[in-house]
Amino acid sequence: MPYLARILLYPIKSLDPMEVTEATILPTGALRHDREFGIFDAEEKFVNGKRSPRVHGLTAAFHPTTGELRIAIRSTGESRCFQWPDDCAAMDAWLSDYFDQPVSLRRDAGGGFPDDKNALGPTVISTATLEEVASWFPGLSVESARVRFRANLEIGGVPPFWEDQLFGDPETIVPFQIGDVLFHGINPCQRCVVPPRDPQTGEAIPEFSQTFRERREATLPAWANRARFNHFYRLAINTRAPESETGKTIRIDDSIRL
């Protein structure tokens, strides 16, 4: 039976994951503390891996109960610990110095800063899918694939690409439950320039996107709606959670039902 094997939150958009045993649904359908913080430049644009490779040089940890943010530079080991919101000015100054441009760290505890504004719920993938994708690239570990694709919820007990059942025709939803929480599957997630890069060094795997597209098409399961793939650089499922699910909690080992 499919079950929830892992929950990963990304408190600071584009930075390190935080593995938890349970997560609460916000009114927007997002998971509490996921993409809760974002780094913005002077033009009000995200400073992320798509626009600034220097993001890969940072590591970060957030402690929700204390509001403590610890950020470090991988290459030098230099680290700073900040208290939110008391140390906002000092934090922005430190980050601006690192990125060599004015930036600011902002917080939206009510819904975070998701990539897909049409599907604000958690992204879903299976462990077997990550294992399959990792096997396409010599030397790529499952853990590295996990961080590259940055899904929130990982499903165990299923074959590769089982999650491709969680979307249907355009403008339709596929209801499914994790524990007693209802979600709506929306569409397969379009990937960007980030997955080819090593999360820690930024070094890219040559021809990653082309190889991925070819293997994804060749392994597309019979249960996937092929019409939703205008290209095959898609992995994991975008979701929504109805407003009725606000405040409910999903937990590791919860069963998953279509």
C-alpha positions in Angstrom: 0.0 0.0 0.0 1.3 3.5 -0.8 2.4 5.4 2.3 4.1 8.7 3.1 7.8 7.9 3.4 9.4 11.3 3.8 8.4 15.0 4.3 10.8 17.7 3.2 10.3 21.4 3.8 12.4 24.1 2.3 12.2 27.0 4.9 14.4 29.4 2.8 13.5 29.2 -0.9 16.3 27.6 -2.9 18.3 26.6 0.2 18.5 23.4 2.3 15.7 21.1 3.1 14.4 20.4 6.6 13.2 16.8 7.1 10.2 16.5 9.5 7.9 13.8 10.7 4.7 15.8 10.2 3.5 18.9 8.5 0.4 21.2 8.9 -1.7 22.5 6.0 -2.0 26.3 5.7 -5.1 28.0 4.3 -3.4 28.4 0.9 -2.9 24.6 0.8 0.9 24.9 1.3 2.8 23.2 4.1 3.7 25.3 7.1 7.3 26.5 7.0 7.8 25.5 3.3 9.4 28.3 1.2 8.5 30.5 4.1 11.5 32.8 3.5 12.7 34.2 0.2 15.7 36.2 -0.8 14.9 39.2 -3.0 17.1 41.6 -5.0 16.6 45.3 -5.6 14.3 44.6 -8.5 12.0 42.5 -6.3 13.0 39.3 -8.0 13.9 36.1 -6.3 17.6 35.4 -5.8 17.5 31.7 -6.5 19.4 28.9 -8.3 17.8 29.8 -11.6 19.3 33.4 -11.5 22.3 33.2 -9.3 24.7 30.1 -9.1 26.1 31.6 -5.9 23.0 30.2 -4.2 24.7 26.8 -4.4 27.5 28.1 -2.2 25.2 28.7 0.8 23.9 26.3 3.4 21.1 27.2 5.9 19.0 25.9 8.7 15.9 27.3 10.3 14.5 26.4 13.8 10.8 27.2 13.7 10.4 27.1 17.5 13.1 29.6 18.2 13.1 31.7 15.0 16.9 31.0 14.7 18.4 31.1 11.2 21.9 29.8 10.6 23.5 30.5 7.3 27.0 29.4 6.2 29.3 29.7 3.2 30.2 26.2 2.1 33.7 27.0 0.7 35.0 28.8 3.8 32.8 27.4 6.6 32.0 31.0 7.7 28.6 31.0 9.4 26.3 33.4 11.1 23.4 32.8 13.4 20.5 35.3 13.2 17.3 35.7 15.2 14.1 36.4 13.2 12.9 39.2 13.1 15.3 41.0 15.5 18.4 40.6 13.3 16.8 41.4 9.9 19.1 44.3 9.1 22.2 42.4 10.0 21.1 39.4 8.0 20.3 41.4 4.9 23.7 43.1 5.2 25.5 39.7 5.5 23.6 38.3 2.5 24.1 41.4 0.4 27.9 41.2 1.0 27.8 37.5 0.0 25.8 38.1 -3.2 27.7 41.3 -4.0 24.4 43.2 -4.5 21.6 44.5 -2.3 19.3 41.7 -1.2 16.8 41.2 1.6 15.3 38.1 3.3 11.5 38.3 3.6 9.0 36.0 5.3 5.5 35.0 4.4 4.3 32.7 7.1 0.8 32.5 5.7 1.7 30.8 2.4 5.4 31.1 1.6 6.8 31.8 -1.9 5.8 28.9 -4.1 6.9 28.5 -7.8 3.5 27.5 -9.1 0.9 30.1 -8.2 -1.9 27.8 -9.6 -1.0 24.9 -7.4 0.1 26.0 -4.0 0.1 22.6 -2.3 3.1 20.3 -1.7 4.9 18.6 -4.6 4.7 14.8 -4.7 7.2 12.2 -5.9 7.9 8.5 -5.1 11.1 7.1 -3.7 11.2 4.6 -6.6 11.1 7.5 -9.1 14.1 9.1 -7.5 16.0 5.8 -7.6 15.1 5.3 -11.3 16.1 8.8 -12.3 19.4 8.5 -10.3 20.2 5.3 -12.3 20.1 7.3 -15.5 23.2 9.3 -14.6 26.5 7.5 -13.6 27.6 8.5 -10.1 24.3 10.3 -9.2 23.1 9.3 -5.8 19.4 9.1 -4.8 20.1 11.7 -2.1 21.5 14.1 -4.7 18.5 13.5 -7.0 16.2 14.2 -4.0 17.8 17.6 -3.3 18.0 18.5 -7.0 14.2 17.9 -7.6 13.2 19.4 -4.2 9.8 17.6 -3.8 8.0 18.0 -0.5 6.3 14.6 -0.1 7.9 11.2 -1.0 5.8 8.1 -1.4 7.0 4.6 -0.5 5.7 1.2 -1.4 5.1 2.0 -5.0 6.8 1.5 -8.4 8.6 4.3 -10.3 6.4 7.1 -11.5 3.4 5.9 -9.5 2.6 9.5 -8.9 1.9 10.0 -12.6 -1.6 8.8 -11.7 -2.2 12.0 -9.7 -3.1 14.2 -12.7 -5.6 13.9 -15.5 -6.8 16.0 -18.4 -6.2 19.8 -18.4 -8.5 21.7 -16.1 -9.3 18.6 -14.1 -8.2 17.4 -10.7 -7.4 14.0 -9.3 -8.4 13.7 -5.6 -6.2 11.6 -3.3 -5.8 11.4 0.4 -2.8 11.3 2.7 -4.0 10.1 6.0 -7.2 12.1 6.5 -6.1 15.1 4.4 -7.5 15.6 0.9 -5.3 16.8 -1.9 -6.0 17.6 -5.6 -3.4 16.5 -8.1 -3.0 19.1 -10.8 -0.2 18.6 -13.3 3.4 17.2 -13.7 5.9 19.7 -12.6 8.0 21.4 -15.3 11.6 21.5 -14.3 14.2 24.3 -14.7 17.9 24.8 -15.0 18.6 23.7 -11.4 18.3 19.9 -11.4 21.4 19.4 -13.6 23.6 21.1 -11.0 25.2 19.6 -8.0 23.3 21.2 -5.0 26.6 21.9 -3.2 29.0 22.9 -5.9 26.8 24.1 -8.8 28.7 21.8 -11.2 26.3 20.6 -14.0 26.0 17.1 -15.4 26.6 17.5 -19.2 23.5 17.0 -21.4 21.4 16.3 -18.3 18.2 17.8 -19.7 18.5 15.9 -23.0 19.2 12.6 -21.4 16.4 13.2 -18.9 13.8 13.9 -21.6 14.8 10.8 -23.6 14.6 8.5 -20.6 11.5 10.1 -19.2 9.7 9.5 -22.5 11.0 6.0 -22.8 9.8 5.0 -19.2 6.5 6.9 -19.2 4.1 4.5 -17.5 0.9 3.4 -19.1 -1.2 5.1 -16.4 0.3 8.6 -17.2 -1.7 11.0 -19.3 0.7 11.5 -22.2 -1.2 14.5 -23.4 0.0 16.5 -20.4 3.6 16.2 -21.6 4.2 18.9 -24.2 7.8 18.0 -23.3 9.3 15.3 -21.1 11.4 17.5 -18.8 8.7 17.1 -16.1 8.9 15.3 -12.8 6.9 15.2 -9.5 3.3 16.4 -9.2 1.9 19.8 -8.3 -1.1 19.8 -6.0 -3.6 21.9 -4.2 -5.4 21.3 -0.9 -9.0 22.5 -0.5 -9.6 25.1 2.2 -11.5 22.5 4.2 -8.1 20.8 4.9 -6.7 23.9 6.7 -5.1 23.0 10.0 -5.0 19.3 9.3 -1.7 17.4 9.7 0.0 14.8 7.5 2.5 12.4 9.1 5.2 9.9 8.1 3.7 6.4 7.4 0.2 7.9 6.6 -1.5 5.7 4.0 -2.2 7.2 0.6 -5.4 6.5 -1.2 -6.7 7.5 -4.7 
